[in-house]
Amino acid sequence: MTVDGAHCGGAGLGPMAVLPDLHRRGIGSLLVRAGLDQCRQMGFGFVVVLGHPSYYPRFGFVPASRHGIRCKWPAPNEAFMVLELREGALSAVSGLAAYAPEFDDL
């Protein structure tokens, strides 16, 4: 991902879904935690996500606007969130966040 067109050491968490019949079994939480662990292992300093504002805060996500980061797409402020994976990784990051171009078609 980029912020204001520059690579910034962050990653964008992709769309995640679990079939409705399989909700409330911890599958989504396992997927999110695995994704965050992978991002840490790859050396990313933070992760953004466009998702349900009552779901992602349980993993530590907060509205990205608190850090001056805005979403490329029209979205409610509370639905575009960020999680700092490495202390201080967000200290010099602010602006318009954009996922890889492949996400524009989703």
Backbone as ProteinMPNN parsed JSONL, in Angstrom:
{"seq_chain_A": "MTVDGAHCGGAGLGPMAVLPDLHRRGIGSLLVRAGLDQCRQMGFGFVVVLGHPSYYPRFGFVPASRHGIRCKWPAPNEAFMVLELREGALSAVSGLAAYAPEFDDL", "coords_chain_A": {"N_chain_A": [[0.825, -1.172, 0.0], [0.265, 2.357, -0.316], [0.87, 5.653, 0.985], [-0.139, 8.816, 0.344], [0.963, 8.349, -2.181], [3.46, 7.24, -1.746], [5.545, 4.495, -0.804], [5.313, 3.209, 2.426], [5.91, 1.487, 4.46], [3.732, 0.124, 5.369], [0.88, -2.126, 5.321], [-2.041, -3.265, 3.606], [-4.859, -4.763, 4.835], [-6.595, -7.286, 3.276], [-9.872, -7.919, 1.79], [-11.935, -9.848, 3.889], [-13.857, -12.652, 4.593], [-16.318, -14.802, 5.997], [-18.326, -17.607, 5.538], [-21.787, -17.215, 6.215], [-23.044, -19.372, 7.592], [-20.972, -20.327, 9.072], [-20.269, -18.458, 10.915], [-19.324, -17.051, 14.118], [-17.585, -18.952, 15.12], [-14.996, -18.47, 15.468], [-13.416, -18.41, 13.232], [-13.012, -16.15, 11.568], [-11.556, -14.503, 13.323], [-9.241, -16.054, 13.612], [-8.276, -15.902, 10.981], [-7.759, -13.123, 10.717], [-5.835, -12.731, 12.763], [-3.805, -14.437, 11.805], [-3.163, -13.133, 9.427], [-2.196, -10.687, 10.447], [-0.009, -11.604, 11.919], [1.57, -12.561, 9.808], [2.081, -10.152, 8.486], [3.648, -8.869, 10.43], [5.871, -10.608, 10.462], [6.815, -10.119, 7.92], [7.808, -7.641, 8.212], [6.304, -5.295, 8.194], [5.23, -2.123, 9.436], [2.763, -1.173, 10.145], [-0.79, -1.739, 9.707], [-3.575, -1.225, 7.612], [-7.15, -1.3, 7.412], [-10.251, -1.639, 5.792], [-13.164, -2.011, 7.12], [-15.669, -3.601, 9.209], [-16.662, -1.5, 11.776], [-17.241, -2.383, 14.361], [-16.01, -4.773, 14.629], [-13.164, -4.986, 14.035], [-11.767, -3.399, 16.015], [-11.342, -5.12, 18.213], [-8.959, -6.323, 17.729], [-7.186, -4.364, 18.08], [-7.283, -2.292, 16.27], [-7.777, 1.123, 15.348], [-9.621, 4.108, 14.424], [-8.254, 5.285, 11.418], [-8.067, 7.949, 10.908], [-7.311, 9.161, 13.257], [-4.63, 9.176, 13.12], [-4.144, 10.77, 11.03], [-4.544, 9.581, 8.57], [-6.191, 8.921, 5.59], [-8.84, 7.332, 3.733], [-8.809, 6.068, 0.412], [-11.154, 5.438, -0.889], [-14.68, 6.258, -0.778], [-15.803, 6.085, 2.427], [-17.184, 5.417, 5.657], [-15.768, 7.235, 8.354], [-15.201, 5.778, 10.715], [-14.939, 3.213, 9.748], [-12.577, 2.872, 8.373], [-9.593, 1.81, 9.365], [-6.586, 1.565, 11.42], [-3.733, -0.275, 12.539], [-0.985, -0.211, 14.547], [1.894, -1.997, 14.199], [4.507, -1.931, 14.9], [6.06, -0.033, 17.287], [5.976, 3.437, 16.927], [5.841, 3.408, 14.18], [3.876, 4.809, 12.85], [4.459, 7.43, 13.214], [5.488, 9.263, 11.329], [3.719, 9.154, 9.26], [1.092, 10.151, 7.235], [-1.822, 11.083, 5.396], [-3.341, 10.313, 2.189], [-4.349, 7.052, 1.908], [-3.745, 4.204, -0.107], [-4.585, 1.102, -1.441], [-3.012, -1.641, -3.217], [-3.282, -1.439, -6.801], [-4.855, -3.566, -7.779], [-6.926, -3.911, -5.996], [-8.795, -2.025, -6.618], [-10.755, -2.991, -8.266], [-12.427, -4.541, -6.753]], "CA_chain_A": [[0.0, 0.0, 0.0], [0.978, 3.629, -0.288], [0.222, 6.804, 1.607], [0.223, 9.955, -0.508], [1.706, 7.87, -3.321], [4.775, 6.704, -1.391], [5.57, 3.296, 0.033], [5.44, 3.767, 3.767], [6.13, 0.439, 5.448], [2.463, -0.415, 5.84], [0.173, -3.098, 4.495], [-3.491, -3.196, 3.631], [-5.508, -6.048, 5.058], [-7.549, -7.483, 2.195], [-11.218, -8.339, 2.179], [-12.001, -11.107, 4.62], [-15.245, -13.047, 4.803], [-16.59, -16.168, 6.428], [-19.705, -17.962, 5.203], [-22.696, -16.972, 7.34], [-23.29, -20.595, 8.376], [-19.786, -20.624, 9.878], [-19.999, -17.346, 11.838], [-19.262, -17.268, 15.573], [-16.774, -20.133, 15.423], [-13.613, -18.02, 15.622], [-12.681, -18.527, 11.976], [-12.6, -14.81, 11.163], [-10.483, -14.062, 14.226], [-8.027, -16.786, 13.233], [-7.79, -15.345, 9.725], [-7.188, -11.794, 10.974], [-4.584, -12.899, 13.529], [-2.792, -15.015, 10.909], [-2.748, -12.063, 8.529], [-1.379, -9.736, 11.203], [1.271, -12.274, 12.202], [2.329, -12.571, 8.555], [2.54, -8.779, 8.257], [4.768, -8.639, 11.357], [7.01, -11.388, 9.975], [7.31, -9.492, 6.698], [8.439, -6.388, 8.59], [5.451, -4.12, 8.079], [5.102, -1.373, 10.68], [1.35, -0.967, 10.461], [-1.763, -2.334, 8.786], [-4.87, -0.563, 7.52], [-8.253, -2.162, 6.998], [-11.57, -1.047, 5.588], [-14.004, -3.099, 7.606], [-16.744, -3.327, 10.155], [-16.098, -0.776, 12.923], [-17.433, -3.054, 15.655], [-15.274, -6.033, 14.606], [-11.703, -4.884, 14.028], [-11.143, -2.872, 17.238], [-10.956, -6.196, 19.141], [-7.571, -6.671, 17.419], [-6.379, -3.18, 18.346], [-7.442, -1.268, 15.246], [-8.432, 2.388, 15.697], [-9.846, 4.88, 13.196], [-7.004, 5.779, 10.828], [-8.083, 9.41, 10.962], [-6.583, 9.577, 14.47], [-3.22, 9.3, 12.734], [-4.07, 11.597, 9.83], [-4.575, 8.731, 7.38], [-7.514, 8.909, 4.973], [-9.11, 6.243, 2.786], [-8.949, 6.433, -0.994], [-12.536, 5.236, -1.29], [-15.651, 6.846, 0.154], [-16.103, 5.141, 3.497], [-17.356, 6.079, 6.951], [-14.526, 7.44, 9.09], [-14.96, 4.718, 11.698], [-14.729, 1.928, 9.074], [-11.208, 2.792, 7.865], [-8.838, 1.713, 10.616], [-5.163, 1.259, 11.358], [-3.125, -0.938, 13.688], [0.467, -0.081, 14.551], [2.526, -3.273, 14.536], [5.814, -1.607, 15.462], [5.963, 1.267, 17.95], [6.531, 4.568, 16.208], [5.729, 3.236, 12.73], [2.928, 5.781, 12.301], [4.831, 8.785, 13.633], [5.749, 10.136, 10.183], [2.824, 8.745, 8.179], [-0.243, 10.746, 7.17], [-2.238, 11.37, 4.03], [-4.297, 9.437, 1.513], [-3.887, 5.659, 1.799], [-4.265, 3.469, -1.257], [-4.181, -0.291, -1.586], [-2.483, -1.974, -4.545], [-4.311, -1.186, -7.816], [-5.739, -4.718, -7.961], [-8.079, -3.803, -5.111], [-9.754, -1.072, -7.167], [-11.822, -3.706, -8.963], [-13.217, -5.356, -5.813]], "C_chain_A": [[0.871, 1.237, 0.0], [0.184, 4.64, 0.528], [0.762, 8.023, 0.889], [1.181, 9.541, -1.615], [3.067, 7.269, -3.02], [4.632, 5.426, -0.575], [5.98, 3.739, 1.431], [5.669, 2.715, 4.84], [4.869, -0.161, 6.017], [1.878, -1.405, 4.854], [-1.321, -2.863, 4.623], [-4.063, -4.589, 3.805], [-6.621, -6.188, 4.033], [-8.926, -7.873, 2.69], [-11.194, -9.726, 2.82], [-13.471, -11.422, 4.85], [-15.306, -14.509, 5.217], [-18.056, -16.439, 6.082], [-20.608, -17.774, 6.413], [-22.958, -18.206, 8.21], [-22.133, -20.935, 9.314], [-19.405, -19.489, 10.823], [-19.985, -17.827, 13.288], [-18.534, -18.565, 15.958], [-15.289, -19.765, 15.566], [-12.792, -18.058, 14.352], [-12.161, -17.167, 11.523], [-11.453, -14.299, 12.02], [-9.17, -14.761, 13.907], [-7.425, -16.224, 11.949], [-7.12, -13.981, 9.933], [-5.865, -11.927, 11.717], [-3.466, -13.478, 12.661], [-2.274, -13.956, 9.942], [-1.853, -11.05, 9.217], [-0.022, -10.337, 11.544], [2.156, -12.282, 10.958], [2.887, -11.18, 8.252], [3.72, -8.438, 9.173], [6.028, -9.353, 10.861], [7.626, -10.769, 8.728], [7.917, -8.116, 6.97], [7.592, -5.139, 8.432], [5.29, -3.448, 9.442], [3.675, -1.136, 11.103], [0.492, -1.606, 9.386], [-3.017, -1.467, 8.791], [-5.914, -1.58, 7.077], [-9.501, -1.305, 6.801], [-12.549, -2.147, 5.954], [-15.005, -2.643, 8.635], [-16.189, -2.695, 11.428], [-16.359, -1.413, 14.291], [-16.648, -4.365, 15.732], [-13.77, -5.837, 14.819], [-11.075, -4.241, 15.273], [-10.737, -3.946, 18.245], [-9.515, -6.65, 18.914], [-6.622, -5.495, 17.649], [-6.48, -2.089, 17.306], [-8.186, -0.059, 15.802], [-8.699, 3.139, 14.398], [-8.532, 5.49, 12.69], [-6.921, 7.3, 10.876], [-7.379, 9.942, 12.21], [-5.103, 9.802, 14.183], [-3.061, 10.112, 11.442], [-4.058, 10.809, 8.534], [-6.015, 8.648, 6.878], [-7.62, 7.769, 3.969], [-9.308, 6.794, 1.379], [-10.41, 6.373, -1.447], [-13.483, 5.929, -0.314], [-16.058, 5.788, 1.184], [-16.341, 5.925, 4.778], [-16.019, 6.14, 7.698], [-14.206, 6.274, 10.008], [-14.683, 3.35, 11.062], [-13.32, 1.777, 8.489], [-10.278, 2.915, 9.062], [-7.384, 1.352, 10.383], [-4.73, 0.582, 12.652], [-1.621, -0.795, 13.556], [1.072, -1.394, 15.035], [3.883, -3.069, 15.195], [5.731, -0.192, 16.024], [6.679, 2.346, 17.144], [6.371, 4.501, 14.699], [4.799, 4.263, 12.086], [3.345, 7.229, 12.554], [5.051, 9.74, 12.457], [4.843, 9.817, 9.001], [1.505, 9.49, 8.305], [-0.549, 11.023, 5.704], [-3.225, 10.348, 3.5], [-3.71, 8.048, 1.306], [-4.537, 4.995, 0.599], [-3.706, 2.056, -1.237], [-3.548, -0.477, -2.971], [-3.605, -1.808, -5.563], [-5.29, -2.332, -8.026], [-6.993, -4.627, -7.097], [-9.14, -2.857, -5.652], [-10.93, -1.758, -7.838], [-12.715, -4.529, -8.054], [-14.51, -4.664, -5.433]], "O_chain_A": [[2.068, 1.171, 0.281], [-1.021, 4.491, 0.728], [1.973, 8.237, 0.832], [2.102, 10.284, -1.955], [3.763, 6.83, -3.936], [3.719, 5.292, 0.239], [6.89, 4.551, 1.591], [5.624, 3.036, 6.028], [4.908, -0.87, 7.023], [2.318, -1.508, 3.709], [-1.799, -2.329, 5.624], [-3.781, -5.488, 3.014], [-7.488, -5.321, 3.927], [-9.118, -8.127, 3.88], [-10.522, -10.641, 2.346], [-14.241, -10.551, 5.256], [-14.467, -15.327, 4.839], [-18.92, -15.592, 6.31], [-20.229, -18.139, 7.526], [-23.08, -18.09, 9.429], [-22.291, -21.732, 10.238], [-18.353, -19.535, 11.461], [-20.556, -18.863, 13.628], [-18.831, -19.184, 16.979], [-14.439, -20.635, 15.759], [-11.595, -17.771, 14.381], [-10.999, -17.044, 11.138], [-10.491, -13.729, 11.505], [-8.109, -14.137, 13.928], [-6.207, -16.084, 11.839], [-6.047, -13.721, 9.39], [-4.877, -11.297, 11.338], [-2.314, -13.059, 12.768], [-1.074, -13.894, 9.671], [-0.861, -10.602, 8.641], [1.0, -9.655, 11.466], [3.359, -12.035, 11.049], [4.029, -11.047, 7.813], [4.677, -7.793, 8.743], [7.114, -8.773, 10.842], [8.832, -10.884, 8.508], [8.476, -7.494, 6.067], [8.113, -4.028, 8.527], [5.221, -4.12, 10.471], [3.398, -0.922, 12.283], [0.969, -1.965, 8.309], [-3.469, -1.027, 9.848], [-5.593, -2.589, 6.448], [-9.758, -0.369, 7.558], [-12.743, -3.097, 5.196], [-15.164, -1.45, 8.895], [-15.337, -3.287, 12.09], [-15.747, -1.01, 15.28], [-16.62, -5.005, 16.784], [-13.18, -6.466, 15.698], [-9.913, -4.531, 15.559], [-9.855, -3.696, 19.066], [-8.914, -7.283, 19.782], [-5.414, -5.609, 17.442], [-5.827, -1.054, 17.439], [-9.1, -0.194, 16.615], [-8.077, 2.846, 13.377], [-7.8, 6.127, 13.447], [-5.829, 7.868, 10.883], [-6.899, 11.075, 12.204], [-4.416, 10.523, 14.906], [-1.987, 10.139, 10.841], [-3.608, 11.314, 7.505], [-6.936, 8.345, 7.637], [-6.617, 7.304, 3.427], [-9.902, 7.856, 1.191], [-10.842, 7.163, -2.285], [-13.129, 6.159, 0.842], [-16.589, 4.733, 0.835], [-15.757, 6.992, 4.965], [-15.238, 5.189, 7.662], [-13.059, 5.829, 10.071], [-14.244, 2.428, 11.75], [-12.914, 0.667, 8.146], [-10.182, 3.969, 9.69], [-7.0, 0.899, 9.305], [-5.289, 0.835, 13.719], [-1.044, -1.216, 12.553], [0.794, -1.844, 16.146], [4.353, -3.92, 15.95], [5.37, 0.742, 15.308], [7.829, 2.184, 16.737], [6.732, 5.449, 14.003], [4.929, 4.553, 10.897], [2.644, 8.154, 12.143], [4.81, 10.938, 12.602], [5.16, 10.168, 7.864], [0.872, 9.464, 9.361], [0.356, 11.176, 4.883], [-3.859, 9.617, 4.26], [-2.703, 7.884, 0.617], [-5.72, 5.194, 0.323], [-2.509, 1.846, -1.043], [-3.558, 0.441, -3.791], [-4.771, -2.015, -5.226], [-6.436, -2.101, -8.412], [-8.02, -5.213, -7.44], [-10.279, -2.884, -5.186], [-11.999, -1.161, -7.964], [-13.664, -5.156, -8.526], [-15.294, -5.205, -4.654]]}, "name": "protein", "num_of_chains": 1, "seq": "MTVDGAHCGGAGLGPMAVLPDLHRRGIGSLLVRAGLDQCRQMGFGFVVVLGHPSYYPRFGFVPASRHGIRCKWPAPNEAFMVLELREGALSAVSGLAAYAPEFDDL"}
